[in-house]
Amino acid sequence: MIAAVQLRAPDGADQAEFHEQAAVALRALAGRPGFRGGTLGRATDDARAWLLLTEWESVGAYRRALGSYQVKLSTPVLGQALDQPSAFEALLEIDAAGTERESASDRAADADWAPRHPNG
């Protein structure tokens, strides 16, 4: 599972400080079970646009990591995340040697219309 969280530094934010806060978030996520790897990057054409890219064993591992006390406590920068989908299934992976690995989707057939909250 891949998580691509786009962050936007606030207007006037010190970029070095924002970078450090985002690095703290990545380190906190890296300490959670199911974490496979991660990258923190900044857009080359917009200094306020950042990307926190992580890879996880499963969607459940990612959600548990986000819900953990340690991550919530140490990652206020995640509040700067843009409101858009961030968790994605890895359906095709190709390494540098050209080796391909395809995976079947675990997405529920009714995922587009089923209520996501108990109250619908």
Sequence and secondary structure as in RCSB ss.txt:
>XXXX:A:sequence
MIAAVQLRAPDGADQAEFHEQAAVALRALAGRPGFRGGTLGRATDDARAWLLLTEWESVGAYRRALGSYQVKLST
PVLGQALDQPSAFEALLEIDAAGTERESASDRAADADWAPRHPNG
>XXXX:A:secstr
 EEEEEEE  TT  HHHHHHHHHHHHHHHHTSTTEEEEEEEE SS TTEEEEEEEES HHHHHHHHHSHHHHHH 
GGGGGB SS  EE   EEE TT  EEE      TTTTTS SSTT 
